[in-house]
Amino acid sequence: MQCKSCNSELPKNAKICPKCGAQVSKPAGNLKVISIFGFVIMLIASMLPFVQSGEEVLDGYVPKAFAFSFMNISVPVMWYLFILLLVVGVLLVVAKKEIFSICASVAAMIVWVISYFGFTYEIVVGKTTGGGLRKEYTTLMDILNNGYDGNTYHIGVGVYVMVIGLIVAIAGVFIDVLKHFKKDLGVDSKYLSNSINQSLGLKLYYYRGFYLMYLPVLIMILIFNYWPMLGCRYAFTRYVIGNPYYIGLYHFQTMLTNDTFFWRAFRNTLILSIVKLILNTGFAVIISLLLNEIVNMPFKKTVQTIVYLPHFMSWVVIFSVFRMILSVNSSGVINGFLINVGLIDSPISFLADTRYWRGTFYVMNLWKDTGWGTVLFLATLSGISPDLYEAAQIDGANRFKRLIYITLPALANTIITVFILNLAKVMNLFESVFVTKSSAVDSVASVLQTYVYDKTFAGGNSDYGYTTAVGLFKSFVGMILVLGCNYASKKVRGRGIV
């Protein structure tokens, strides 16, 4: 190992450079991701009930199922202090000061204990004559011992999750999972480009100009992407404009056990998104392979441009085009052709019949999005060395064998990467369905995003808390899909991209 000050060779286990006297620092360790995961668990626990009733019924806007957490504490500053300590703990882990992060996690736990035993929590018991909410305040110990309004209460799931999060946050400091994914090169950490091996402070200082340029973008991301994420707390509330109040896990219980329309939308989302993803990826690969075989470059570029152009059209335009083509009137090209050749006797309503809507939806998506995928796959195909094809041809491999043993293996990494990236958007299906569906095909066309839209804006009694819970559940399922596909990628090609 070399001295970072004078670059002279250092004796083994030296603490001070014998030439310049500089102190030899230890190589930077790996990021303790398990500890960060523990802080995230503690954050989730702060929104779960600390104390809750066994009742699960709401009486209009007044809950009979009372639940208590940081979200209805009488002194909200305690919750903000708790969250601040969690953020500090995560930053300390990122800065490779893991031992100090234990202090942050313990301090957060102390704040939680003080809040649990030393402060009162609000209960919504009705409405005032002016339409506002009438509240009462009580301590958690009193509610556990004496109950309220004839209901008995017990310790909520948030307490157990909080303890688990604290254990994981502390234990994760001593667990290094990244060492199983990184080889020890025996090189001084200052010469390694991998961010896992670099000191965060040295990296920030060395690239200070770039980080300064990135600062405005970071501020915009925090304001427009991460700040709205704080709204996920409304999934645990009955949302009243200007004064939402906490009701615990009631929305999730209703959504998962009693809402048949939610499960129909969830099933449709998975079916439409996954089939669309497979078809789009498959057709993009096929068209890319066909285009790659074209020798005439002007013709190849022309075909590629024509295939790619629909990607720039909005879904409103695409739906208008297909509505004219598939019209049941005399202007409908498809119905007119099918009647003329004798395949059908009467026009088919492709966009208003549950038997044909999904097929029509897949065709519209193929026409619009296939060209976008061909750009990525053609770029990969152009990077394959012609020497491989020439050597295979000399060895007697025909066109099909060259496709199987050279082209497709070279495309495999790109196909998996595109599939994983698009899988992250599986649960975000909205615009393409929203402009094409109607009440007649709602049973096969309703997806989670349109369900949230209808529940929020189409009904006379909007329930923002419930739709936020649906959105939070959707995000969780999307995360599981991405992590599962990334794990499969590691098994198939030896590494993932997440």
ROZA-282459 format. One line per 8 residues: number of its first residue (from 1); for each residue y, z, x of C-alpha. Coordinates in nm, 3 decimals. Layout:
N
NUM = Y:Z:X; ...
//
This chain:
498
1 = 0.000:0.000:0.000; 0.355:-0.076:0.118; 0.672:0.131:0.109; 0.913:0.011:-0.160; 1.213:0.081:0.066; 1.118:-0.072:0.402; 0.797:-0.264:0.312; 0.605:-0.099:0.596
9 = 0.236:-0.021:0.558; 0.170:0.335:0.441; -0.117:0.559:0.548; -0.375:0.640:0.283; -0.258:0.910:0.036; 0.083:0.927:0.208; 0.356:1.104:0.010; 0.645:1.016:0.246
17 = 0.698:0.694:0.442; 0.669:0.778:0.815; 0.921:0.505:0.903; 1.211:0.551:0.659; 1.126:0.886:0.502; 1.131:0.751:0.145; 0.921:0.931:-0.110; 0.617:0.734:-0.219
25 = 0.588:0.718:-0.596; 0.262:0.697:-0.781; 0.166:0.367:-0.942; 0.274:0.344:-1.304; 0.000:0.430:-1.550; -0.110:0.254:-1.865; 0.055:0.291:-2.202; -0.114:0.568:-2.402
33 = -0.151:0.378:-2.729; -0.364:0.647:-2.893; -0.080:0.896:-2.857; 0.159:0.652:-3.024; -0.096:0.606:-3.301; -0.092:0.983:-3.352; 0.286:0.982:-3.399; 0.248:0.706:-3.658
41 = -0.010:0.915:-3.845; 0.233:1.208:-3.850; 0.505:0.980:-3.988; 0.274:0.864:-4.267; 0.177:1.224:-4.340; 0.543:1.316:-4.394; 0.545:1.088:-4.701; 0.215:1.217:-4.843
49 = 0.199:1.523:-5.073; 0.197:1.864:-4.905; 0.123:2.031:-5.238; 0.014:1.852:-5.555; -0.120:1.911:-5.902; -0.452:1.793:-6.036; -0.277:1.620:-6.327; -0.230:1.242:-6.303
57 = -0.022:1.165:-6.612; 0.346:1.088:-6.643; 0.541:1.157:-6.958; 0.786:0.868:-6.963; 1.021:0.920:-6.671; 0.942:1.292:-6.645; 0.634:1.363:-6.433; 0.372:1.614:-6.533
65 = 0.196:1.552:-6.203; 0.431:1.725:-5.963; 0.395:1.657:-5.592; 0.594:1.790:-5.300; 0.663:1.649:-4.955; 0.951:1.597:-4.714; 1.086:1.342:-4.963; 1.191:1.606:-5.216
73 = 1.285:1.892:-4.983; 1.616:2.057:-5.072; 1.744:2.009:-4.714; 1.671:1.643:-4.627; 1.809:1.692:-4.274; 1.475:1.856:-4.185; 1.295:1.531:-4.260; 1.541:1.332:-4.051
81 = 1.498:1.581:-3.766; 1.122:1.547:-3.795; 1.141:1.167:-3.779; 1.384:1.186:-3.484; 1.137:1.399:-3.289; 0.859:1.150:-3.362; 1.076:0.863:-3.235; 1.159:1.063:-2.921
89 = 0.789:1.126:-2.869; 0.706:0.756:-2.892; 0.988:0.667:-2.651; 0.862:0.926:-2.402; 0.515:0.773:-2.416; 0.659:0.425:-2.363; 0.862:0.559:-2.069; 0.538:0.697:-1.918
97 = 0.653:1.059:-1.968; 0.347:1.148:-2.172; 0.344:1.519:-2.088; 0.695:1.558:-2.233; 0.581:1.373:-2.546; 0.352:1.669:-2.616; 0.666:1.884:-2.643; 0.812:1.636:-2.894
105 = 0.496:1.638:-3.106; 0.477:2.019:-3.102; 0.849:2.043:-3.188; 0.795:1.803:-3.480; 0.507:2.021:-3.598; 0.727:2.332:-3.575; 0.993:2.159:-3.788; 0.723:2.071:-4.041
113 = 0.590:2.430:-4.055; 0.942:2.571:-4.099; 1.006:2.318:-4.376; 0.673:2.401:-4.542; 0.729:2.776:-4.558; 1.106:2.825:-4.535; 1.271:2.577:-4.773; 1.269:2.498:-5.142
121 = 1.164:2.170:-5.302; 1.305:2.003:-5.610; 1.124:1.938:-5.938; 1.246:1.695:-6.203; 1.202:1.873:-6.536; 1.393:1.644:-6.771; 1.721:1.471:-6.836; 2.069:1.601:-6.898
129 = 2.274:1.502:-7.203; 2.461:1.255:-6.984; 2.140:1.077:-6.886; 2.107:1.229:-6.540; 1.805:1.411:-6.406; 1.770:1.787:-6.452; 1.610:1.954:-6.151; 1.476:2.292:-6.053
137 = 1.392:2.426:-5.707; 1.094:2.630:-5.590; 0.907:2.714:-5.271; 0.566:2.572:-5.191; 0.414:2.919:-5.157; 0.537:3.011:-5.505; 0.402:2.690:-5.656; 0.064:2.741:-5.488
145 = 0.031:3.103:-5.599; 0.178:3.090:-5.949; 0.159:2.724:-6.054; 0.420:2.562:-6.274; 0.438:2.466:-6.640; 0.074:2.562:-6.692; -0.055:2.338:-6.412; -0.245:2.457:-6.107
153 = -0.162:2.325:-5.762; -0.353:2.282:-5.438; -0.283:2.182:-5.079; -0.212:1.811:-5.062; -0.362:1.542:-4.842; -0.043:1.528:-4.633; -0.127:1.863:-4.470; -0.465:1.742:-4.344
161 = -0.325:1.409:-4.227; -0.043:1.589:-4.046; -0.288:1.808:-3.852; -0.501:1.503:-3.764; -0.190:1.318:-3.644; -0.086:1.610:-3.422; -0.431:1.630:-3.264; -0.439:1.254:-3.200
169 = -0.084:1.255:-3.057; -0.170:1.531:-2.808; -0.522:1.417:-2.723; -0.404:1.058:-2.681; -0.192:1.163:-2.383; -0.512:1.224:-2.186; -0.700:0.916:-2.312; -0.642:0.580:-2.142
177 = -0.800:0.302:-2.346; -0.621:0.020:-2.163; -0.809:0.083:-1.841; -1.114:-0.075:-2.001; -0.923:-0.401:-2.048; -0.751:-0.422:-1.707; -0.900:-0.479:-1.365; -0.774:-0.280:-1.068
185 = -0.641:-0.542:-0.828; -0.565:-0.293:-0.551; -0.206:-0.419:-0.530; 0.115:-0.219:-0.528; 0.247:-0.202:-0.884; 0.585:-0.347:-0.785; 0.418:-0.678:-0.704; 0.241:-0.707:-1.037
193 = 0.401:-0.906:-1.318; 0.194:-0.735:-1.590; 0.427:-0.509:-1.786; 0.146:-0.255:-1.824; 0.160:-0.186:-1.450; 0.538:-0.173:-1.404; 0.763:0.128:-1.426; 0.980:0.094:-1.736
201 = 1.293:0.217:-1.561; 1.255:-0.026:-1.269; 1.183:-0.309:-1.509; 1.491:-0.235:-1.721; 1.713:-0.217:-1.413; 1.575:-0.531:-1.251; 1.614:-0.738:-1.568; 1.930:-0.561:-1.687
209 = 2.117:-0.888:-1.736; 1.850:-1.029:-1.964; 1.826:-0.708:-2.165; 2.204:-0.706:-2.206; 2.191:-1.062:-2.341; 1.908:-0.961:-2.575; 2.096:-0.656:-2.709; 2.275:-0.840:-2.999
217 = 1.945:-0.992:-3.109; 1.776:-0.651:-3.091; 2.049:-0.498:-3.307; 2.006:-0.775:-3.568; 1.628:-0.726:-3.568; 1.666:-0.352:-3.615; 1.914:-0.395:-3.901; 1.752:-0.681:-4.090
225 = 1.381:-0.631:-4.010; 1.313:-0.266:-3.930; 1.582:-0.085:-4.129; 1.453:-0.228:-4.462; 1.107:-0.093:-4.372; 1.241:0.253:-4.448; 1.234:0.147:-4.813; 0.855:0.190:-4.812
233 = 0.922:0.556:-4.902; 1.008:0.440:-5.255; 0.638:0.363:-5.303; 0.595:0.740:-5.346; 0.879:0.781:-5.597; 0.968:0.710:-5.956; 1.265:0.487:-5.884; 1.577:0.576:-6.077
241 = 1.884:0.387:-5.958; 2.085:0.616:-5.736; 1.843:0.907:-5.771; 1.472:0.828:-5.713; 1.240:1.129:-5.720; 0.908:1.195:-5.554; 0.581:1.168:-5.750; 0.330:1.149:-5.465
249 = 0.037:0.907:-5.477; 0.060:0.838:-5.851; 0.150:0.468:-5.808; -0.143:0.410:-5.572; -0.382:0.588:-5.809; -0.261:0.374:-6.099; -0.270:0.053:-5.895; -0.622:0.102:-5.760
257 = -0.789:0.245:-6.072; -0.611:0.131:-6.389; -0.424:-0.193:-6.321; -0.651:-0.490:-6.395; -0.363:-0.736:-6.348; -0.313:-0.610:-5.993; -0.677:-0.671:-5.901; -0.664:-1.017:-6.058
265 = -0.358:-1.101:-5.848; -0.522:-0.955:-5.538; -0.837:-1.163:-5.590; -0.637:-1.479:-5.651; -0.428:-1.416:-5.339; -0.733:-1.393:-5.115; -0.903:-1.695:-5.271; -0.600:-1.924:-5.264
273 = -0.478:-1.819:-4.920; -0.809:-1.823:-4.733; -0.928:-2.152:-4.885; -0.588:-2.307:-4.817; -0.595:-2.180:-4.458; -0.942:-2.320:-4.392; -0.862:-2.657:-4.552; -0.527:-2.695:-4.374
281 = -0.671:-2.604:-4.036; -0.976:-2.826:-4.081; -0.780:-3.130:-4.198; -0.523:-3.082:-3.920; -0.803:-3.086:-3.660; -0.963:-3.396:-3.815; -0.635:-3.590:-3.834; -0.548:-3.484:-3.478
289 = -0.880:-3.617:-3.352; -0.829:-3.946:-3.538; -0.474:-3.985:-3.410; -0.591:-3.910:-3.056; -0.826:-4.208:-3.072; -0.547:-4.454:-3.158; -0.459:-4.666:-2.855; -0.154:-4.844:-3.001
297 = 0.125:-4.593:-2.930; 0.389:-4.732:-3.175; 0.135:-4.723:-3.458; 0.021:-4.374:-3.353; 0.376:-4.237:-3.352; 0.448:-4.400:-3.689; 0.141:-4.246:-3.854; 0.214:-3.908:-3.699
305 = 0.572:-3.915:-3.829; 0.461:-4.011:-4.181; 0.205:-3.730:-4.187; 0.458:-3.478:-4.054; 0.753:-3.563:-4.284; 0.634:-3.370:-4.597; 0.659:-3.046:-4.401; 1.040:-3.067:-4.420
313 = 1.046:-3.100:-4.799; 1.101:-2.794:-5.016; 0.835:-2.685:-5.261; 1.064:-2.769:-5.552; 1.077:-3.134:-5.441; 0.702:-3.147:-5.379; 0.626:-2.999:-5.720; 0.858:-3.251:-5.886
321 = 0.682:-3.539:-5.710; 0.335:-3.420:-5.806; 0.443:-3.343:-6.161; 0.546:-3.706:-6.203; 0.228:-3.836:-6.038; 0.002:-3.609:-6.244; 0.196:-3.636:-6.570; -0.005:-3.667:-6.893
329 = 0.247:-3.923:-7.018; 0.240:-4.295:-6.950; 0.430:-4.237:-6.624; 0.141:-4.039:-6.477; -0.018:-4.254:-6.205; -0.339:-4.054:-6.165; -0.416:-4.017:-6.535; -0.334:-4.382:-6.599
337 = -0.570:-4.492:-6.321; -0.855:-4.268:-6.438; -0.821:-4.392:-6.798; -0.810:-4.758:-6.689; -1.129:-4.731:-6.485; -1.301:-4.547:-6.771; -1.360:-4.212:-6.599; -1.175:-4.013:-6.867
345 = -1.081:-4.075:-7.230; -0.771:-3.858:-7.253; -0.514:-3.742:-6.997; -0.587:-3.428:-6.793; -0.319:-3.164:-6.754; -0.380:-3.086:-6.387; -0.095:-2.835:-6.361; -0.158:-2.654:-6.691
353 = -0.537:-2.631:-6.701; -0.716:-2.342:-6.528; -1.005:-2.573:-6.436; -0.789:-2.809:-6.230; -0.492:-2.602:-6.113; -0.648:-2.465:-5.795; -0.773:-2.805:-5.681; -0.428:-2.951:-5.742
361 = -0.270:-2.662:-5.552; -0.493:-2.723:-5.248; -0.410:-3.095:-5.246; -0.037:-3.023:-5.259; -0.068:-2.781:-4.967; -0.271:-3.029:-4.764; -0.010:-3.299:-4.818; 0.273:-3.069:-4.714
369 = 0.135:-2.861:-4.427; -0.136:-3.064:-4.255; 0.116:-3.256:-4.044; 0.255:-2.933:-3.900; -0.085:-2.837:-3.758; -0.146:-3.179:-3.604; 0.147:-3.128:-3.365; -0.018:-2.824:-3.207
377 = -0.363:-2.980:-3.182; -0.234:-3.310:-3.045; -0.049:-3.119:-2.775; -0.377:-2.954:-2.675; -0.563:-3.284:-2.682; -0.304:-3.447:-2.458; -0.367:-3.174:-2.199; -0.738:-3.253:-2.160
385 = -0.801:-3.423:-1.827; -0.912:-3.790:-1.865; -1.145:-3.731:-1.570; -1.369:-3.525:-1.796; -1.411:-3.813:-2.039; -1.467:-4.064:-1.758; -1.731:-3.844:-1.595; -1.908:-3.793:-1.927
393 = -1.896:-4.165:-2.001; -2.048:-4.243:-1.661; -2.326:-3.993:-1.737; -2.403:-4.185:-2.055; -2.234:-3.963:-2.314; -2.132:-4.156:-2.624; -1.813:-4.094:-2.825; -1.976:-3.830:-3.047
401 = -2.114:-3.629:-2.753; -1.777:-3.641:-2.577; -1.625:-3.502:-2.895; -1.883:-3.222:-2.920; -1.897:-3.116:-2.555; -1.542:-3.183:-2.431; -1.286:-3.219:-2.709; -1.391:-2.945:-2.950
409 = -1.444:-2.676:-2.677; -1.097:-2.758:-2.544; -0.955:-2.719:-2.897; -1.140:-2.394:-2.970; -0.875:-2.160:-2.827; -0.594:-2.337:-3.011; -0.789:-2.337:-3.338; -0.858:-1.963:-3.313
417 = -0.498:-1.887:-3.215; -0.354:-2.089:-3.504; -0.605:-1.934:-3.743; -0.512:-1.578:-3.641; -0.138:-1.644:-3.658; -0.170:-1.800:-4.003; -0.401:-1.521:-4.117; -0.108:-1.281:-4.078
425 = 0.064:-1.474:-4.360; -0.236:-1.474:-4.595; -0.090:-1.205:-4.821; 0.260:-1.361:-4.828; 0.175:-1.646:-5.065; 0.470:-1.689:-5.303; 0.690:-2.000:-5.312; 0.413:-2.259:-5.339
433 = 0.257:-2.067:-5.629; 0.581:-1.963:-5.796; 0.708:-2.320:-5.848; 0.373:-2.458:-5.967; 0.224:-2.190:-6.189; 0.285:-2.137:-6.559; 0.172:-1.885:-6.819; -0.116:-2.116:-6.912
441 = -0.277:-2.082:-6.565; -0.169:-1.724:-6.494; -0.531:-1.603:-6.477; -0.604:-1.822:-6.172; -0.255:-1.862:-6.028; -0.107:-1.511:-6.032; -0.087:-1.373:-5.676; 0.048:-1.044:-5.542
449 = 0.393:-1.179:-5.463; 0.440:-1.337:-5.806; 0.294:-1.022:-5.964; 0.557:-0.812:-5.786; 0.829:-1.058:-5.891; 0.722:-1.055:-6.257; 0.682:-0.678:-6.259; 1.029:-0.631:-6.107
457 = 1.244:-0.898:-6.272; 1.056:-1.053:-6.565; 0.991:-0.734:-6.764; 1.248:-0.532:-6.949; 1.152:-0.207:-6.772; 1.146:-0.267:-6.395; 0.948:-0.019:-6.188; 1.068:-0.060:-5.830
465 = 0.857:0.230:-5.707; 0.536:0.074:-5.835; 0.612:-0.273:-5.696; 0.701:-0.117:-5.360; 0.357:0.047:-5.360; 0.198:-0.292:-5.427; 0.396:-0.444:-5.141; 0.294:-0.163:-4.906
473 = -0.071:-0.210:-4.998; -0.036:-0.584:-4.940; 0.103:-0.525:-4.591; -0.183:-0.289:-4.509; -0.445:-0.545:-4.613; -0.267:-0.811:-4.405; -0.281:-0.583:-4.101; -0.655:-0.526:-4.150
481 = -0.716:-0.902:-4.174; -0.524:-0.973:-3.853; -0.695:-0.696:-3.656; -1.036:-0.804:-3.784; -0.977:-1.166:-3.689; -0.842:-1.060:-3.350; -1.159:-0.856:-3.291; -1.366:-1.162:-3.382
489 = -1.159:-1.364:-3.134; -1.249:-1.118:-2.858; -1.615:-1.159:-2.942; -1.597:-1.540:-2.952; -1.374:-1.624:-2.655; -1.361:-1.296:-2.468; -1.000:-1.203:-2.543; -0.764:-1.164:-2.836
497 = -0.399:-1.251:-2.881; -0.280:-0.924:-3.037
//
